[in-house]
Amino acid sequence: MVARGGPPRDGRSGVAGARVGFGLDARMAKPTGRTRFLGSFVDVLPEPTLPEVAFAGRSNVGKSSAINALIGMTVARVAKTPGRTQAINLFVVDETWVAADLPGYGYAKVSKSMREGWKGLIEGYLGTRPTLRLVVCLVDARVPPQEMDTGLLYGLNDARIPALVVATKVDAISRTRRADTLRALAQAHNVHPDAMIGFSAHEGIGKEEVLKAIRSVTR
C-alpha cells in the first residue's frame, strides 16, 4: 500500500510504503523506455498535466541511480560529487506520468544560502503541486537514521501527502543483516517494519515493488 498521509496508525507515522497490496502484474508496471526530459526548473514550473511522482532524499542517497533504474534508462545525471542537482528536473515517462527529481538535501559543502534555497524550492513544490500523487522518500540503508529524513517524513504526513519509504544501497549490507537493518530504520523513522522497501539500483532489489507503487497512483 501507499500511505495516504492520514492520521498515524498504531502510534507510527502514516507515511510509508508497504511491500504488498498493489494488486498489479509486475510486467505491467515496467516503463517502456519512452522518457523525455521536460526541463530543469528553479522557480516557475510548467503547468501540470499528468500525475507526478517526486523523488526526495539526502544528496548522497543514490537518488539519480534509483530514478534511472526505475525508468530503465539513464535520464538523471549521476554525479561523483553530491549536491549537483540544484533544480527540480522533470521527466515525462511513457506520456502517462512525470518523475520529479528534487534537489538533494543535507549536503554540507555548499553555502547556507544555497541550502536554504534548495529547502524553499523543495517545500514550495511539495506544498503547491496539484498533480503530485506520491513522494518516494529515499534513505540510505548503510548509515544511521538521519534527522532530516525523519523530518521530511513527518512533514509529508502532516501535509497528508502520500509517500513511499525506500532504503537504498541494501546490496552493501549482507543478506543476513538486511531484515534487521530495515526494521531498525523503520523504527527510527516511526513507520511500520513491513513498510520499508529495501532497494538496490545495481542489483534490482525492490525495483518491482517500487514500480507497482508508482503505477498504482498514476494509472
C-alpha positions, 0 to 999 in steps of 0.5 A: 500500500501507499500511505495516504498521509492520514492520521498515524496508525498504531502510534507510527507515522502514516507515511510509508510504503508497504511491500504488498497490496498493489494488486498489479502484474509486475510486467505491467508496471515496467516503463517502456523506455519512452522518457523525455526530459521536460526541463530543469526548473528553479522557480516557475514550473510548467503547468501540470498535466499528468500525475507526478511522482517526486523523488526526495532524499539526502544528496548522497542517497543514490537518488539519480541511480534509483530514478534511472533504474526505475525508468530503465534508462539513464535520464538523471545525471549521476554525479561523483560529487553530491549536491549537483542537482540544484533544480527540480528536473522533470521527466515525462515517462511513457506520456502517462506520468512525470518523475520529479527529481528534487534537489538533494538535501543535507549536503554540507559543502555548499553555502547556507544560502544555497541550502536554504534555497534548495529547502524553499524550492523543495517545500514550495513544490511539495506544498503547491503541486496539484498533480503530485500523487506520491513522494518516494522518500529515499534513505540510505540503508548503510548509515544511521537514521538521519534527522532530516529524513525523519523530518521530511517524513513527518512533514509529508504526513502532516501535509497528508501527502502520500509517500513511499519509504525506500532504503537504498544501497541494501546490496552493501549490507549482507543478506543476513543483516538486511531484515534487521537493518530495515526494521531498525530504520523503520523504527527510527523513522516511526513507520511500520517494519513491513513498510520499508522497501529495501532497494538496490539500483545495481542489483534490482532489489525492490525495483518491482515493488517500487514500480507497482507503487508508482503505477498504482497512483498514476494509472 
